[in-house]
Amino acid sequence: MNQFKSRHAGPRLLLAHLRVALLPARLALVLLLLSAVGPPALAQRQVGTIGPPPRQTPQRQTSAEALPPLPLPATPLRRSEPKAEPKAPLFIARLIYGSEQDYMPNPGDIDNLLRHVRYQVDSWYGETSVKLDELVAMHREGKTYNVPIVYMVGYESFSFTPEQRAALQAYLVDGGTLLGSAALGSKQFTESFATEMKAIFPDRRFDALPLDHPILRAYYPYSNVHYFQASEGVNSKSQGPPVLLGLNIAARTAVIYSPYDMTCGWDEFFAPSAPRAGNVKPAATQAVMPDDAIRLGVNIVSYVAADRRFAVAQADTREILGEQPEHRAAVTIGHLRHQGDWNADPNSLFQLIRLTHDRTSIPVDFAIKPVDANVEQLAETPIVVMTGMDDPGLSADEVQALRRHLNAGGFLFINNTSGFARFDRDARALVAAIYPDQKMVPVPADHGLMAGLYKLDAMRDAGTLAPRDPQLEMVSVQGRAVIVYSPNDTLALLKGIHDAYANAYDADSARQMSLNVLSYALRH
């Protein structure tokens, strides 16, 4: 990316050129020479950068006492002097990695983004940098890196070592967030990033975020984004749905990635054309326009900040320990494995077991058994819980195995983790595939699911605590509910803390509804 330095002259040089025609020749020459040299900040830029340097931190004016020299006796006068502002809490760390990558194409991008966050959201955060080798060293010592976001940007392809992957995995599992962006929309950087995410989390999807994802509505509601393209001096603009990729860990999006350049937009200028490598025609620059890039950046920071406490709490899965009473008679609950994010919120399932043990006389196994959708495994777990946040992707044979299991007396409870629209659509499609001749219907108020252990007439929303109607749907076979579906997250608050953006019930409502569903399944 060393070519970038010669392609972006900077606003100061451009301004000097514009003023040349308006000034006397001698003065114009002086200004032009000064602009070419630039202030000290420009001399400190990294090789290959394409954006302006970071802005100076504003200084506060504080009063102080001063005495005039004469005459005496004197009355103290007030004077003002600049005083540095105290440091903000660190929130984003720029990742320094590789030996050839330009990890900082725009030195002022994060600084400027956080200024917008401060002025628009009234949240004050600071930035720092961290070497990937530092994360590796902390991982070796069993330490946790506590800066909420690690920011990674670049243009060239790259790869990590196994030890570096392990360190990044530990950081993300412990509650951190990895934010990535392709400089100039570099396809080779995006391909490398996707390859590394697959290597770090081989069992999790790295895919486009749905339009109802909280990041796209955390502060600014987004359904359309303006894009900018540049190729060898030819520029064009377009618009379309926002494109962000994500990877979920424990019911939150822990990896957020933009295949379009946002670093230039955060620095409030249009991305230049991509560099030419030898005689190879460069790829077109693909970037989000500055206004949208900043707003999406504010959304990302807002999302991570709101879910920070939740992310740290989810880092530890709280299993149930202790002596198992009536172990032989205990019912084992199966957790259905599928092609989507099937284990999005393991803590909630363990809390369901704990509540069942503490509040009912039902003998239930403390362990939750992961099962695949085949007849042999399903036969060992009459009660099966399915959770997720995206398409389960079950095959026709797996759908048939579920139908046989349910017709033989089994029970399937489907919980929409976080209550997102994508899983709602896919869950309904799965139920329709299992029973194509039936439709899911709302559970009546006098049904055993609604008036079993508890009468569900005082449900509340998790976020607002406002009253809300209980929503359960079911498919019945010979008068018995065999599939129960909750379009809202019924399990989220069982652990006492939840995703701030989840469509969920409050803690008491969640306990009552989940225990009603489980007790009904065990009694039928």
C-alpha positions, 0 to 999 in steps of 0.5 A: 500500500505504499502507493497510497502516499503519492495518491493523496496529497492532503487537504492542506496542500490542496488549500495552498494551491487554491490560494496561490492565485489570490496572493502575491507571487512571493507570498504564494511561494512561501505558503506553497513551500510551507504546505509541502513541508506540512506541520509536524503531525504529517511527518509522523504518518505511517508509510502507506497511509491514505488519510489525514493525521489524527485531529488534535485533542481539544483543550479545556480552559481552567482559571488560575490565580495570578498577581500583577507585578505592580503596584502593591498591595495587589488584588489577584486577577483571573487568567486562563490557561490550557489544561489537558482533558483527562483520558477517556476509558479505553474502548477500541484497540487497533490491532498491529499484526503482520510484517507487511500489512499497513494496519493503519491506513487512516491514522485518525479514523478511530479517533474521529469515529469516537468523537462522533460517538461522544457528540451524538451518543454522549458516551466518551471512549478512548483508543489505543493499539495492541500488538497481536504478539501481546495478545499471544503473550497474555493468552500464554499467561492466562490473562484476559485482554479487557478492551471491548473492541479490537479493530483490524484493517488492511489491504493485503492478504494475511494469515495467522499462526495457530498460537495467534488464532488461539489468542484471538479465540480466547479474547472473543470467548472472554467477551471481546469483539473483533471489528474488521474492515477491508481497506478500499474494499480489498477482496484479498483482505476479505478472503483472508479474514473469512478464512481465518474466522473459519479456522478460529471457529470451524463450527460457527457461521461467518455470514451476512447480518440480517436486516433486523440485526441490532447493529443496524438499529442500535442508534440509527435505523438502517435499511439502505446505505450509500456506496462509493466506487473508484477505479483509475480516476472514474468515480461512481455512487450507488445505494443498497442494503447494508452489508456487514458480516458477523459471527455469533458467540453466546447469543451475541455477534462477537465478530463484525466485519465490513467488506466495504471500506469504512476506515476512509469514511470514518475519517470523513473523506472519499476513498481513493482508487486502489493501487496498481500492482505492476501491470495488473489492472487494480480492482475498483475501490468499494467503500461506504460513503462517509455519512453512512460509514460514521452512522454505522460506526456509531451503531457498532460502538453502541451495540458493543457497549450495550452488550458488554456486561452481557458478553462478559457474563456469557464467557462462563457457562454455569453448569449444574453440579451436585448429587443427582437425586433419582438419577435412574428416573431422571428425564434427559433433555435433548438439545438438537444439533443443526447446521445453524447456530444451534448452541447460541445460549448454553447458559439459559438451558442449564438455568432451565434445568436448575429451575426445574429441579428447584421449583418442581418435583420433576426428576430431571437429569442435570446434564443436557444431551446434544442430539442429532436429528436421527431416530436412534439419538432422538429415541433416548431423549423424548423431550428435545429443545431447539434453539438458534439464530439462523437457518437450521438447514436440516435435510429431508431425512432429518425432518422425517426423523423428527416427524417419526419421533413426535408421532411416537410420543416425543416433544419439540420446543423451539425457542427463538434465541434473541427473537430475530426475524431470520430464525422466525422465518426458518423455524416456521419453514421447518415446522411446515416441513415436518407437518405440511398438512397442519398449521401452527396456531396460537396456544389458547389462554386456557391450555395447559401450556398457559395455565399449568404451573403458572397462569401466564396473565402478567408477562412483561418485556425484558427491555421496558418491563411493560406488560406484553401478551404471552406468545406461544404457538403449537402443532397438535397431534391427537389432542397433544401439543407435539411442537411448541414454538416461542417467537420471542426468547423465552429462555434469555432471562433465566440466567439473570442477564440478557442481550440488551437488544433481544426480543425477550420476556423479563426474568419472572415471565421467562421462568414461568413460561419455560417451566410451564412448557417443560412441565407440560412436556413431561406430563404428556 
